Amino acid sequence: MGILHSIRNWILTSLFLASTGVIYAKVFFPQSPEYIGAVFALFCGMPLLAFERRIILPRLNVWMHRLPTPAFILSALVVDFLLMSVGYAMAGSLLKLLGLVQASWEDLTVLKVDVYIYAVAVTAVVIFVSRVRELLGRDVFLSLLTGRYRNPVQEERVFLFIDLVGSTAFAEEHGDLKTQEFLGAVFGAMAEPVRRHYGAIDDYIGDAAIITWPLKRGVKNANCVRCVFSILDDIEANAETWLKSYGRVPRLRAALHGGSIVTAEIGVDHHKIAYFGDSVNTTARLESLCKTLERQVLISSDLARRLELPEAIIKEELGDHAVRGRDQSLGVIALHTQDRQVLMTARNRS
C-alpha cells in the first residue's frame, strides 16, 4: 500500500514537471513539438527531486544539510546546476539520437542559463509544497488547503497514542541533546508505517506521538492495528542498529480508541487542525493503563468490535476498567502477536 502511494505521488509529480516543460516550449519555442519541452523538463527536474528525497547521493545531501545556511544555499545551487546539466544533456542526446530534433549537439547538451533558472524555480515550488505537506501531514495539508474544517465538523475518527518507555531514565543517563536525537529517530521510525497504513501523525507531545485516521479508513483492513505492529516490528528488525547508535532498543506502549469527535481549524497566525471530544481524552487515559496493566498494546472494546483483527493478532480480554474523566467504565482488550508475547515475557523476566 505504501509503495502504491509513493508511485502515485511520483506519477503526479512527473506529470506536473512535464506540463511545465510544455508551457516553457509553448512560450519560447511555439514552432517545436510540445513533447520536447516535456522531455527536457522531466530529465532536468527528476534528478533534483531524487536528490532532495535522498534517493541519489544521500550522503552528499545529509552533509549539505549540516552546513550553515549561506554555505548550504551556495552548495545547493552548484549541485542543482550539475544535476540539471546532466539531465539536460541526457534528454538532448536521447532526442538527437532518435532523430526527433535537428539542432546542434551543443544546443541540445549544454544547459542554458534561462532554462536553469526556470527549472530551479519550478523544482523549488514542487519541493516547497512537498516540504509543507510533510511538515503538516497529508490530511492536514489538504484540509487547510481546501478549508474543510474552517467551520467545526462532527465526525468519527480513530486515535492511536504511542509512547516511548523510559525516556526520562535515558535523559538522565545521556543528557537532553542525545535524548532529543533518540526521540527524533523513534518518531522517524513511525513515519513510514503510518504512511503505509494511511494514517496521519497529528502531534508529538513530549515522548508520545498521536496518530489518527478517519474511522472508516482506520478500521478498513484493520489499518490502525496493523500500523501499531508494523512500527513495533520495524524497530525490532533494526535492533542492532538501535543498540549501536543509542545503547538500547526503543520500547513503546500504544493505545487505540475511536469514536465521535469535533474537528475544527483553530488559530490566527498559526493554524492547526484540532480534535475535541471524549474519544481523544479516552485514548490518552487508555494509554496510561498500559503501564498499570503491564501490557504493550491496548484497544478499547468499542473500537475492537468495529474491525476485523488480522489472524496473527492475539486478543486478550481484560474486562472493564474505570477511566479518569469518563463516567462509564471502558472495556479493554490487550493485543499481542505470538512472537512478541514471548519476547516481552523474556524482557520482563530479565
Disulfide bonds with the S-S distance in Angstrom:
none
